[in-house]
Each structure stands twice: as C-alpha cells, then as structure tokens.
C-alpha cells in the first residue's frame, strides 16, 4: 500500500494492484470501543464480571463483523473464531479477565506494602494494587492495553524507517536437521504473506534511483552521437547542469534499446518455432524424405514403388527417421501437447510483457514504438520517470545492468587492445633492431 502511494505521489503510469488487506482484522481486535481487546478492558472494570459474561458481551457486539464467527457449538463452550490472513483461528475465553488484569495476589500486595525493608520501601510506588471495586485504572494498565500501546509504537517506528525483514522458516515440524518439507515451507510463506508480497513487488517497481544517481550510473548508455547527451560525472560542472530533458533523452534511449532487443529476440523465437513446426509437419517430412531418396523425382515410386520404404528406418536405427517413423512417434496426444505447449509459451510471453507494461499494447515495429508517448514507451520497457526518482522493474533493472556491463567490458577491451598493441609494436621494434645480419 505504501509503495502504491509513492507511485501516485511520483505521478508515474501505474495500475493499482489489488492485494489482501488485514485492516478489518486489526479493527476487530483493537478498534476503540468495538474491538475485542477494548471490550475485554471494559469488562475488567465492570463489578462481578466473569469470562462467561465477557464472552456473551462479545457475541452481542461483534457478531455482525465479517471476520468474527461463533457457531452454536462454540457458543455452548464460550468460544469464538477470528478469520485471520492465514485462516480461521478458534479462541477460548477461559481466564481471560484474570490474565488481562495481571493483578498481584492481595496477600502479596499487603505484605509488600507493610514491609519496613528499605529496598521494598523504595519500590512501593511501583506495586500495583487493585483494591477498589468498580471503575479503576485497570483499563490503562492491563495486558491488552500494554500490548496495544507497544504495537502502535512499533508501527509508528516502522512507518518512519525503511525496514528489511528476515523471515525465519521451519524446515519441518520436528525441528530435526537434514529434512526439508516443501509443503510445510510453502504454507509458512503463504500464511506469512511472503508470496503475496513477492507478487506485489514483481508487479511493481522494486528498484528506484534518484534522478542524479540514475544519471551518474547509466550516463554511458546515452546516445553517443548526441552532443547534448549526459557526460561523465567526473566533469561535475557539466554533469550538474544537466536537467530533466537530458534525463528524458537518456531514459528514452534506454527504453528503445530494451524494446529493440526484446523485439529481435521475439522475432527470432517466432521464426525458430515456425521452422520447427514446418519440420515436424507430415508434408514437410515427406518432401524431405523424397528429396533425400531422389532429388530429381518426387513420385510415389521413388519411395519404393509399393510404399514399403515408408515403414522402415536406416540400418541400425542411427540414420534419419522416415516419414512413417515420424508419424508413428507423433501420436495425436503428442501433437495436441506440442500445439498446446507452443500456444502456452507464446501466450505466457505476451501476457507477461503486457502485464509488466501496464496493459500497454506492445509495439510491433519501430514506427509504432516511436509513436507512443514517453510514459507508454517507458512502461513497455519496464521503467518509469517520476518526479524525483526513476523506477525500474526487476527485469528492466537486470537488462540495464547487463547493458552497462557490456559497455564497460567493450571499453576495457578497447583500452586493453591499444595497450597490448603498443607493447607488441615496441617489442617488435626492439627485436628488429637486435637482428644481426
């Protein structure tokens, strides 16, 4: 939710992603005057209240909440269920009031108060006693109130920072080494919200750079023929003077390079699959077999006159397969599976690219790509220019880093070739002058 709010503040092209929100569960547990914990505190200060009275009071106040449930069998035993993110959890209300008050026994409290020991006298003011019947200070000192206060403090601290979480998972329920249970791990990841967090993160822009940091890191990917393209950050005066237009030109160049590489790869994949489909088709296999048998004849007699040649393979089975062999191997079930796999691969590829580009239709040519506006071109490539930051999808970040590495490697090879060439020429001249004729 916080990431999507940041996207809105930055003004980037973004489609809101629906994700499960447990705010209603938090309200059921901790909302003032209507939550389970506030109602528990309220019952703790009511004279002669019991766990059974608290449970009936809970049924009357929370029964209409969609996350709260209490069946007839549960009501008999004074139980209820809460639908958490990980699933429904059943609770029993036995000793809730006593545990929530967290009172010292009356005899122990009187003993501490009446003690004449100096140390006990110093800590008397910190001893909690609940002597009064009726309304008191229980609601401000109960276990649930302390828990709620600590939880709010933790949430406020998290909101002010950028935390990184380490999720600890149990490999098995017995906690023994060298035994990994995948089902157990998946359940922990799903119940802990890790899978959902990964889904939202992949659909969003997990990598982001401030404008100056992005330009300083990726300026080498700009157009070298453009005299106004970003220059090296070593030249601080010129680099700092680069404005938003220079950053837009750099991002537009990177977006086009990413699209162009993906477009070429997609065309190559489609061509390869087309050739494979042609090679596996019966007509192509028969023509190929006829050509191998007799390039100048394509009649039925060239296949053996009576067609018996269609039923065998070359000696030893190591040679090329005949048309009959290929047809027998490609059963109808296999053909359907191959066709399904082909359509699935293409559909998955197009679906992933469409989803990552916020449903912007993927251009099929350079002219179509250049006709898009700047945000749409960036969305197709997987990056967005915000007001203060540049946002990158995971795949786009990997591609840009690879492009940057290639430029560095190319520059290193150029420098290395020049240095080695100079060293070789110098050595050659020394050897030439050392020759004795």
C-alpha positions in Angstrom: 0.0 0.0 0.0 2.8 2.4 0.9 4.6 1.6 -2.4 1.5 2.3 -4.4 1.0 5.6 -2.6 4.6 6.5 -3.5 3.8 5.7 -7.2 0.8 8.1 -7.0 3.0 10.9 -5.5 5.6 10.4 -8.2 3.0 10.6 -10.9 4.1 7.6 -12.8 2.0 5.4 -15.2 0.6 2.8 -12.8 -2.4 0.5 -12.5 -3.5 -0.2 -8.9 -2.9 -3.8 -7.8 -5.4 -5.4 -5.5 -4.0 -7.2 -2.5 -5.4 -8.7 0.7 -5.6 -6.1 3.5 -6.0 -7.2 7.1 -7.1 -3.8 8.4 -10.5 -5.2 9.2 -8.9 -7.9 11.3 -6.9 -5.3 13.2 -10.1 -3.3 13.7 -11.9 -6.3 15.1 -9.1 -6.9 17.6 -8.0 -3.4 18.6 -10.5 -0.8 17.4 -11.5 1.6 20.2 -14.9 0.8 21.9 -15.7 -2.1 19.4 -12.6 -4.3 19.3 -12.1 -7.5 21.3 -9.3 -6.1 23.4 -11.1 -2.8 24.3 -14.2 -4.8 25.2 -12.1 -7.0 27.4 -10.7 -4.0 29.2 -14.2 -2.7 29.6 -15.3 -5.9 31.2 -12.3 -5.9 33.5 -13.5 -2.8 35.3 -17.2 -3.9 35.5 -18.0 -5.2 39.0 -18.5 -9.0 39.3 -17.8 -9.6 35.6 -16.9 -13.2 34.5 -15.4 -14.8 31.5 -18.8 -16.1 30.5 -20.3 -12.6 30.7 -17.5 -11.2 28.7 -18.0 -13.9 26.0 -21.7 -13.2 25.8 -21.0 -9.5 25.6 -18.5 -10.3 22.7 -21.2 -12.2 20.8 -23.6 -9.3 21.1 -21.1 -6.6 20.0 -19.0 -8.4 17.3 -21.4 -11.0 15.9 -22.1 -8.8 12.8 -18.4 -8.5 11.9 -17.5 -10.5 8.8 -14.2 -11.7 10.4 -15.9 -12.8 13.6 -17.7 -16.2 13.8 -19.2 -18.2 16.6 -21.2 -21.4 15.8 -23.8 -22.9 18.1 -21.3 -25.5 19.3 -18.8 -22.8 20.1 -21.3 -20.7 22.0 -22.0 -23.6 24.3 -18.3 -23.7 25.2 -17.9 -19.9 25.2 -15.6 -19.9 22.2 -15.3 -17.9 19.0 -13.3 -17.7 15.8 -11.4 -15.0 14.0 -10.7 -15.2 10.3 -7.1 -14.1 10.1 -5.0 -13.8 7.0 -3.6 -17.3 7.4 -7.0 -18.8 8.1 -9.6 -19.1 10.9 -8.3 -19.4 14.5 -10.5 -20.6 17.4 -10.2 -18.9 20.8 -11.4 -19.9 24.2 -12.2 -17.2 26.9 -11.1 -19.2 29.9 -9.4 -16.9 32.5 -9.2 -14.0 30.1 -10.2 -11.4 32.7 -7.8 -12.7 35.3 -4.9 -12.8 32.9 -5.7 -9.4 31.4 -5.8 -7.7 34.9 -2.4 -9.2 35.8 -3.0 -8.5 39.4 -0.8 -9.4 42.3 -2.4 -11.6 45.0 -4.0 -9.5 47.7 -1.9 -11.1 50.4 1.4 -10.5 48.5 0.5 -6.9 47.9 -0.3 -6.3 51.5 2.9 -7.9 52.6 4.9 -5.6 50.3 3.0 -2.5 51.5 3.5 -3.3 55.1 7.2 -4.2 54.8 9.7 -2.0 56.6 12.7 -3.1 54.5 14.4 -0.1 52.9 14.5 -1.5 49.4 10.9 -2.6 49.5 10.0 0.9 50.6 11.7 2.4 47.5 9.7 0.2 45.2 6.3 0.5 47.0 5.2 3.2 44.5 5.6 0.7 41.6 3.5 -2.0 43.2 0.1 -2.2 41.6 -2.8 -3.0 43.8 -6.5 -3.2 42.8 -8.3 -2.5 46.0 -11.2 -0.6 44.7 -14.3 -2.4 43.4 -15.8 -0.9 40.3 -14.1 1.5 38.0 -10.4 1.9 38.4 -7.2 2.1 36.5 -7.2 -1.4 35.1 -8.0 -0.3 31.5 -4.8 1.8 31.4 -2.6 -0.9 32.8 -4.0 -4.2 31.5 -2.0 -6.6 29.5 -4.1 -5.9 26.4 -3.6 -2.1 26.8 0.1 -2.6 27.1 0.2 -4.8 24.1 -1.8 -2.3 22.0 0.4 0.6 23.1 3.6 -1.3 22.3 2.2 -2.4 18.9 1.3 1.2 18.0 4.8 2.3 19.0 6.3 -0.4 16.8 4.1 0.5 13.8 5.0 4.2 14.2 8.6 3.3 14.2 8.3 1.1 11.1 6.5 3.9 9.3 9.4 6.3 9.9 12.0 3.9 8.6 12.7 1.6 5.6 12.8 -1.8 7.3 14.1 -5.0 5.8 12.7 -8.2 7.2 14.3 -11.6 7.7 11.7 -14.4 7.6 12.7 -17.5 9.6 11.1 -20.7 8.3 11.0 -24.1 10.0 12.1 -26.9 7.5 10.0 -29.4 9.4 7.7 -29.6 12.4 10.1 -31.9 14.4 13.0 -29.4 14.1 15.4 -32.1 13.0 18.4 -31.4 10.7 18.7 -32.6 7.0 14.9 -32.9 6.5 13.2 -30.3 4.2 9.4 -30.5 3.8 8.4 -28.3 0.8 4.7 -28.3 1.7 5.5 -27.0 5.2 7.7 -24.2 3.8 5.1 -23.1 1.2 2.4 -23.0 3.9 4.6 -20.8 6.1 5.4 -18.5 3.1 1.7 -18.2 2.2 0.5 -17.7 5.7 3.2 -15.1 6.4 2.2 -13.1 3.4 5.6 -13.6 1.7 4.2 -14.9 -1.5 1.7 -12.1 -1.7 4.4 -9.5 -1.0 6.6 -11.1 -3.8 3.7 -10.9 -6.2 3.1 -7.2 -5.5 6.8 -6.5 -5.6 7.2 -8.2 -9.0 4.2 -6.3 -10.4 5.6 -3.0 -9.2 9.0 -1.3 -9.4 11.2 -2.7 -6.7 14.3 -0.8 -7.8 14.4 3.0 -7.8 17.1 5.7 -8.1 17.0 9.4 -7.5 17.5 11.4 -10.8 21.1 12.3 -10.1 22.1 8.8 -9.0 20.5 7.2 -12.1 22.2 9.6 -14.5 25.5 9.2 -12.8 25.3 5.4 -13.0 23.8 5.0 -16.5 25.0 8.0 -18.4 27.2 5.8 -20.6 24.1 4.2 -22.1 23.1 7.5 -23.8 23.3 8.3 -27.4 27.0 9.0 -28.3 26.1 10.9 -31.5 24.0 13.3 -29.4 26.2 16.2 -28.2 23.7 17.0 -25.5 23.7 13.6 -24.0 24.8 13.2 -20.4 28.5 13.4 -19.8 30.7 11.7 -17.2 30.1 12.7 -13.6 33.8 13.4 -13.3 33.1 16.7 -15.1 31.0 17.9 -12.2 30.2 21.3 -13.6 28.7 20.0 -16.9 27.1 17.0 -15.1 25.2 19.1 -12.5 23.9 21.4 -15.2 22.1 18.5 -17.0 18.3 18.9 -16.5 15.2 16.9 -16.9 15.4 16.9 -20.7 18.8 15.2 -20.6 17.4 12.6 -18.2 14.4 12.1 -20.5 16.7 11.6 -23.5 18.7 9.1 -21.6 15.7 7.1 -20.5 14.1 7.2 -23.9 17.3 5.8 -25.4 17.5 3.0 -22.8 13.8 2.2 -23.3 14.2 1.9 -27.0 17.3 -0.3 -26.6 15.4 -2.6 -24.3 12.4 -2.8 -26.6 14.6 -3.4 -29.7 16.5 -6.2 -28.0 13.2 -7.9 -26.9 11.6 -7.4 -30.3 14.5 -9.0 -32.1 14.5 -11.9 -29.6 10.8 -12.3 -30.0 11.0 -12.4 -33.8 13.9 -14.9 -33.7 11.8 -17.1 -31.3 8.8 -17.0 -33.6 10.9 -17.8 -36.6 12.5 -20.7 -34.8 9.1 -22.1 -33.8 7.8 -21.7 -37.3 10.7 -23.7 -38.7 10.3 -26.3 -36.1 6.6 -26.6 -36.9 7.3 -26.9 -40.6 10.0 -29.6 -39.9 7.6 -31.6 -37.8 4.7 -31.4 -40.3 3.9 -34.6 -42.3 4.1 -32.8 -45.7 7.5 -31.3 -44.9 8.8 -34.7 -43.7 7.6 -36.5 -46.8 9.1 -33.9 -49.2 12.4 -34.0 -47.2 12.4 -37.8 -47.4 11.6 -37.7 -51.2 14.4 -35.3 -51.8 16.9 -37.4 -49.9 15.9 -40.6 -51.8 15.9 -39.0 -55.3 16.3 -35.2 -55.6 15.0 -35.3 -59.2 11.9 -37.4 -58.5 9.1 -36.8 -56.1 6.7 -39.6 -57.3 5.4 -42.4 -55.2 7.7 -44.9 -56.9 10.7 -43.0 -55.6 9.6 -44.1 -52.1 10.0 -47.8 -53.1 7.3 -48.3 -55.6 4.9 -50.1 -53.2 5.5 -47.7 -50.4 7.3 -50.2 -48.2 10.2 -47.8 -47.7 7.8 -45.7 -45.6 7.7 -48.4 -42.9 11.4 -48.6 -42.1 14.4 -46.7 -41.0 18.1 -46.9 -41.9 20.1 -49.8 -40.8 20.9 -49.9 -37.1 18.4 -47.2 -36.4 21.1 -44.5 -36.3 20.2 -42.7 -39.6 17.5 -40.2 -40.3 14.0 -41.3 -39.5 11.4 -42.0 -42.2 8.1 -40.3 -42.6 6.3 -43.4 -41.2 8.5 -43.4 -38.1 7.9 -39.7 -37.5 4.2 -40.1 -38.0 4.1 -43.1 -35.6 6.0 -41.2 -33.0 3.9 -38.1 -33.2 0.7 -39.6 -31.8 -2.5 -37.4 -31.7 -1.9 -36.9 -28.0 1.7 -35.7 -28.6 0.5 -33.4 -31.4 -2.1 -31.8 -29.1 0.5 -31.4 -26.4 3.0 -29.8 -28.7 0.4 -27.4 -30.0 -0.7 -26.6 -26.5 2.9 -26.0 -25.4 3.6 -23.8 -28.3 0.5 -21.6 -27.7 1.1 -21.6 -24.0 4.7 -20.4 -24.4 3.7 -17.6 -26.8 0.6 -16.7 -24.7 2.6 -16.6 -21.5 5.3 -14.5 -23.0 2.8 -12.0 -24.4 0.8 -12.0 -21.2 3.9 -11.3 -19.0 5.0 -8.5 -21.2 1.5 -6.9 -21.3 1.2 -7.2 -17.6 4.6 -5.6 -17.0 3.8 -2.7 -19.3 0.5 -1.8 -17.5 -1.6 -3.3 -20.3 0.0 -1.0 -22.9 -0.1 -2.8 -26.3 3.4 -4.0 -27.2 4.6 -2.3 -30.4 5.3 -4.5 -33.4 7.6 -2.1 -35.2 10.0 0.8 -34.6 7.5 3.3 -36.0 4.7 2.0 -33.7 7.1 2.2 -30.7 8.1 5.8 -31.5 4.5 6.9 -32.0 3.8 6.1 -28.3 4.1 8.9 -25.8 7.0 9.0 -23.4 5.4 7.3 -20.4 4.0 4.5 -22.6 7.4 3.8 -24.1 8.9 3.7 -20.7 6.1 1.3 -19.5 6.8 -1.1 -22.4 10.5 -1.2 -21.4 9.7 -1.6 -17.7 10.8 1.7 -16.3 9.1 5.0 -15.3 10.3 8.5 -14.7 8.9 10.0 -11.5 9.1 13.5 -10.1 12.2 12.7 -8.0 13.1 9.1 -8.8 13.4 6.6 -11.7 11.5 3.4 -11.1 12.7 0.1 -12.6 11.1 -3.3 -12.8 13.3 -6.3 -11.8 13.7 -7.5 -15.4 14.4 -4.0 -16.7 17.0 -3.4 -14.0 18.8 -6.7 -14.9 18.8 -5.7 -18.6 20.1 -2.2 -17.9 22.8 -3.6 -15.7 23.8 -6.0 -18.4 23.9 -3.2 -21.0 26.1 -1.1 -18.6 28.4 -4.1 -18.1 28.7 -4.6 -21.8 29.7 -1.0 -22.4 32.3 -1.2 -19.7 33.7 -4.5 -21.0 33.8 -3.1 -24.5 35.7 0.0 -23.3 38.1 -2.2 -21.3 38.7 -4.4 -24.3 39.4 -1.3 -26.4 41.9 0.0 -23.9 43.5 -3.4 -23.5 43.9 -3.8 -27.3 45.5 -0.4 -27.6 47.9 -1.1 -24.7 48.8 -4.6 -25.9 49.2 -3.3 -29.5 51.7 -0.6 -28.3 53.6 -3.2 -26.2 53.7 -5.6 -29.2 55.0 -2.9 -31.6 57.6 -1.8 -29.1 58.8 -5.4 -28.7 58.8 -5.9 -32.4 60.9 -2.8 -32.9 63.4 -4.0 -30.3 63.6 -7.4 -31.9 64.1 -5.8 -35.3 67.0 -3.6 -34.2 68.5 -6.7 -32.4 68.7 -8.7 -35.6 72.3 -9.4 -36.7 72.6 -9.8 -40.4 
